[in-house]
Amino acid sequence: MAQRRTGSGGQSARWILGTLLLVQGFGSAITQSLWDTSFGVAALLRAAGLPQWTDLLLGTTGTVLLIWALAWHHAGGRERAHG
């Protein structure tokens, strides 16, 4: 029977949210600068009156979440190898 690691739901959320924010933030920043349009969450934030640099903030937040998820993944692999 497969064992479920403690916190794996949170780990999945970090991967999903990190990827979403990375694509939405940096993708929207790129499309805004090249084609003067934004999309997704960043477009909603722009419509709410937030400045364009919030796209970069979203992308950076996504990057941090993905790095955290990757570090957590590697730490869990070391635990399984030693335990």
Residue pairs with C-beta under 8 A, 6 or more apart in sequence:
5 11
5 76
7 72
11 69
11 72
11 73
14 65
14 66
14 68
14 69
14 72
15 66
15 69
17 62
17 65
18 62
18 63
18 64
18 65
18 66
18 68
18 69
19 62
19 66
20 41
20 62
21 41
21 58
21 59
21 61
21 62
21 65
22 59
22 62
22 63
22 66
23 62
24 39
24 40
24 41
24 42
24 58
24 59
24 62
25 41
25 42
25 55
25 56
25 57
25 58
25 59
25 60
25 61
25 62
26 55
26 56
26 58
26 59
26 62
27 39
27 40
27 42
27 59
28 38
28 39
28 40
28 41
28 42
28 43
28 55
28 58
29 42
29 52
29 55
29 56
29 59
31 37
31 38
31 39
32 38
32 42
32 46
32 52
32 55
37 43
38 46
38 55
41 58
42 54
42 55
42 58
45 54
45 55
45 58
46 52
46 54
